[in-house]
Structure formats: C-alpha cells, structure tokens
Amino acid sequence: MSDTAAAYDLLAERWLDAAFDPLNGLAQHERALAFLNQAVGGWALNAGCGCNTRFNAAMRLHGLQLEGIDLSARMLALAAEADPDIVLHQADLCDWQPARTYRFISAWDSIWHVGLNQQRPLMEKLLGALDDGGVMIFSAGGLDAPGEHVDASMGPPLRYSTLGIPGLLALLAAAGCALRHLEFDQYPQKHVYLIVQRLPL
C-alpha cells in the first residue's frame, strides 16, 4: 500500500476542509448515526480518515470520542492541524489491529483502495471491532460481482476493488451484522454506501 500512501501525500490538499464540499457524505453519516442507541460515550473510528474533518462534529453530537487511521503522513498532518482532539494513527488498515471496540465506524471512500484479496479479511476485522449495536457506514463499488481495476483520473494510478454487492451482503450476514441501508447515492455512478449494525450475541 506504499503507492497509495505516496499518491495521497501528493493529493492531500484536494480534501482540505476549506476546499472540499462540506456536504459530501454528511447526510449519509447522519443517517447512519441515527441508528445508534441512546447510550452516551464510546469511540468512533474513521478508517482511512484523510485530512477532511467534516464528519467529526456529527459524531461528537453522539458523545463519541474520535480516532482516525490513514496511510498518508500528509493527510494525517493536515487532519491533526484541523482537529487536534482526534487520536490519529499512521498505519495500513490491513496490518493494524484495533486496541478497542467502537460504537461507530466510518470507512467513506477509503477501503476500496485495498486489494481484492484483502477486502474480506479487512471487512471482517472492522465489523468484528463493532460494539454490540454498533454501526458502520462504508462506501464501495456497486458491482454485481467482485472486481478490481486501476484508475489514474486524479493523476497517480490508484487501485480500486470491491467484493460486489452480493459478496458484501453475504459477508455481513456471516459476521453477525444486519443491513440497515444500501443506496446508489451517486447514480448512475457505481458508488454505493451501506449502513450496517452489529446484532447482539
């Protein structure tokens, strides 16, 4: 994943709070946060957090402490400058092991850069890190079958992969999570987001 880190080091300023659409993904996150129970406290993880902090206020309204992880050192430096109160880690999500569980996990436009052969174990790890009743929102490629490709439209070539919608739904069921929402929110683009919730054991 070092190529992905280098690409986002170069591209980081595109997502600065002052330069990026503050509404991108916000309504989707508010929809996901509404599924949380009324308990106060706990942690939220932003997986592939980047430098933009537009979701942070919505998560804090639910009493969540914030933790972020990203490959890009430049992204993390900008995130720390924008919001010094978030706990940040520079790491590859595929290698990283959570030290706690989370009431809320966001993986917005991030984990699709993980190779197809690593998608399932990464998703199983993130879903397994949810508290009972915890909620995860993530975006994915809305294909009918697994797929992987490289795209250089932003400049540096970046890999994108997806398990496909049937594969994701099967994985959620096996992980003890319920689907709460699935939407092609940028149709006709193949951008889909899912809201899922861990069922009590």
FENFEN-V590687 format. One record per pair of residues at least 6 apart in sequence whose ideal C-beta (glycine too) atoms are under 7 Angstrom apart, sorted by the first residue. I is the first residue (numbers start at 1). J is the second residue. D is the distance in whole Angstrom. If there is no record, write none. Layout:
I_J_D, I_J_D
This chain:
1_71_6, 1_92_5, 4_71_6, 4_113_5, 4_158_6, 5_71_4, 5_72_5, 7_156_4, 7_158_6, 8_71_7, 8_72_4, 8_75_6, 9_72_5, 9_73_6, 9_74_4, 10_156_6, 11_154_6, 11_155_7, 12_51_5, 12_72_6, 12_74_4, 12_75_5, 12_78_6, 13_19_7, 14_20_7, 15_50_5, 15_51_5, 15_52_4, 16_51_6, 16_52_7, 16_78_6, 17_52_6, 17_53_6, 17_54_7, 17_82_6, 20_52_5, 22_54_5, 25_108_5, 26_54_6, 26_55_7, 26_58_7, 28_137_6, 28_185_6, 28_193_5, 29_55_5, 29_58_6, 29_106_6, 29_137_6, 30_58_6, 31_181_6, 31_195_7, 32_135_5, 32_137_4, 32_195_4, 33_58_6, 33_59_7, 33_62_5, 33_104_7, 35_135_5, 35_180_5, 35_195_6, 35_197_6, 36_62_6, 36_103_6, 36_104_6, 36_135_6, 37_133_5, 40_63_4, 41_63_5, 42_64_6, 42_103_4, 42_131_7, 43_64_6, 43_65_5, 43_67_6, 43_100_6, 43_102_5, 43_103_7, 44_59_5, 44_64_4, 44_66_5, 44_67_7, 44_102_6, 44_103_7, 44_104_4, 45_67_5, 45_102_5, 45_105_5, 46_55_7, 46_66_7, 46_68_4, 46_106_5, 47_69_6, 47_93_6, 47_105_6, 47_106_7, 47_107_4, 47_110_6, 47_111_6, 47_126_6, 48_70_6, 48_93_7, 48_107_6, 48_110_2, 48_111_6, 49_68_3, 49_69_6, 49_70_5, 49_79_6, 50_70_6, 50_75_5, 50_79_7, 51_75_5, 51_78_4, 51_79_5, 51_82_7, 53_79_6, 53_82_5, 53_83_5, 55_106_6, 56_66_6, 56_83_6, 56_86_7, 59_66_6, 59_104_6, 64_103_6, 64_104_6, 66_86_4, 66_87_7, 67_86_7, 67_87_4, 68_79_6, 68_86_5, 68_88_5, 69_89_5, 69_91_6, 69_93_6, 69_96_6, 70_76_5, 70_90_7, 71_92_6, 73_90_6, 76_88_5, 76_90_5, 79_86_7, 79_88_6, 80_88_6, 89_96_7, 93_111_7, 93_114_7, 93_122_6, 94_114_6, 94_118_5, 94_122_6, 98_129_4, 101_129_5, 101_130_7, 101_131_5, 102_129_6, 102_130_6, 102_131_6, 102_134_6, 103_131_5, 103_134_5, 104_134_6, 104_135_5, 105_126_6, 105_129_7, 105_130_6, 105_136_4, 106_137_5, 107_126_7, 107_138_4, 108_137_7, 108_138_7, 108_139_5, 109_139_5, 111_122_6, 111_138_6, 112_140_6, 112_141_6, 112_160_5, 112_161_6, 112_162_6, 113_158_6, 113_159_6, 113_160_7, 114_122_5, 114_161_7, 115_159_7, 115_161_6, 116_146_6, 116_148_4, 116_161_4, 119_161_6, 119_163_5, 120_163_7, 120_171_6, 123_171_6, 124_175_6, 126_136_7, 127_136_7, 127_175_4, 127_177_5, 127_198_7, 128_175_7, 130_136_6, 130_198_4, 131_198_7, 132_198_6, 132_200_5, 132_201_7, 133_197_7, 133_198_6, 133_200_7, 134_197_7, 134_198_5, 135_195_7, 135_197_5, 136_196_5, 137_193_6, 137_195_5, 138_193_7, 138_194_6, 139_191_6, 139_192_7, 139_193_5, 140_162_5, 140_168_6, 140_192_6, 140_194_7, 141_147_6, 141_160_6, 141_162_3, 141_190_6, 142_165_6, 142_184_6, 142_190_4, 142_191_7, 142_192_3, 143_162_5, 143_164_5, 143_165_7, 143_190_6, 144_164_6, 144_165_6, 144_166_7, 145_164_5, 146_162_7, 146_163_5, 146_164_5, 146_167_6, 147_161_7, 147_162_6, 147_164_7, 148_159_7, 148_161_4, 149_160_6, 150_157_5, 150_158_7, 150_159_5, 151_158_6, 151_160_6, 163_171_7, 165_192_7, 168_194_7, 169_179_7, 172_179_6, 172_196_5, 176_198_6, 176_199_5, 177_196_5, 177_197_6, 177_198_5, 177_199_7, 178_196_7, 178_197_5, 178_199_6, 179_194_7, 179_196_6, 180_195_4, 180_196_6, 180_197_5, 181_194_7, 181_195_4, 182_192_7, 182_194_5, 183_192_7, 183_193_6, 184_191_7, 184_192_5, 185_191_6, 185_193_6
